[in-house]
Amino acid sequence: MNVSVVIPNYNGEEILEKNLPKVIGSVGDAEIIVVDDCSMDGSLKVLGGFKQKIKIVKNEKNLGFSSTVNRGVKEAKGEIIILLNTDV
């Protein structure tokens, strides 16, 4: 059974630095997709440090939470999709 974890992000640089390593260490071989909603902080730089372990999807403009989540779900390949906020 394949699992995908979809994480929407908007200006979550500090939260990503703190929590993303824990997510990566907890999900085994699950696919992790982080959809950045046109952040204006250093989120993309932080995500770039994990690019070997996650898939990064970048919105060209801010689409809002629901559209960002939907984009991540469309990219997911897993049979089961887990939606996870950056602050969890």
C-alpha positions in Angstrom: 0.0 0.0 0.0 1.5 3.3 -1.1 1.1 6.4 1.1 1.6 10.1 0.1 1.9 12.9 2.7 0.8 16.3 1.3 2.0 19.4 3.2 0.8 22.8 2.1 3.1 25.7 3.0 2.9 29.5 3.1 5.7 31.4 4.7 6.5 28.5 7.1 10.3 28.7 6.9 10.9 28.3 10.7 8.2 25.7 11.1 9.6 23.6 8.2 13.1 23.8 9.6 11.8 22.5 12.9 9.2 19.9 11.8 10.1 18.6 8.4 13.0 16.5 9.6 10.7 14.8 12.1 8.1 14.1 9.4 10.8 12.6 7.1 12.0 10.4 9.9 8.5 9.2 10.8 6.9 8.3 7.5 9.2 5.5 6.3 9.1 5.2 2.6 6.0 7.3 2.1 6.1 10.0 -0.6 6.3 13.5 0.9 5.0 16.4 -1.2 5.3 20.0 0.0 3.3 22.5 -2.0 4.6 26.0 -1.5 1.9 28.7 -2.0 4.2 31.4 -3.3 6.0 32.0 0.0 7.9 35.3 0.5 10.2 34.0 3.2 13.0 31.5 3.0 10.7 28.5 2.7 12.0 27.4 -0.7 15.6 27.6 0.6 14.7 25.3 3.5 12.9 22.9 1.2 15.8 22.8 -1.1 17.9 21.2 1.6 15.5 18.3 1.6 15.0 17.9 -2.1 16.5 14.4 -2.1 13.7 13.2 0.3 10.7 15.2 -0.8 8.9 16.4 -3.8 8.6 20.2 -4.0 5.7 21.8 -5.9 5.7 25.6 -6.3 2.7 27.7 -7.0 3.5 30.7 -9.2 1.0 32.8 -7.3 -0.7 32.5 -4.0 -3.8 30.2 -4.5 -4.9 29.8 -0.9 -5.1 26.7 1.3 -7.7 24.6 -0.5 -6.2 25.0 -4.0 -2.7 24.4 -2.7 -3.9 21.1 -1.0 -5.7 20.1 -4.1 -2.6 20.6 -6.2 -0.6 18.4 -3.9 -3.3 15.7 -4.0 -3.2 15.7 -7.8 0.6 15.2 -7.7 0.4 12.4 -5.2 0.9 8.8 -6.4 -0.2 7.0 -3.2 -3.3 5.0 -2.6 -3.7 6.7 0.8 -3.1 10.4 1.1 -2.4 12.1 4.4 -2.8 15.9 4.6 -0.5 17.5 7.2 -0.1 21.1 8.1 3.4 22.5 8.6 2.8 23.1 12.3 2.0 19.5 13.2 
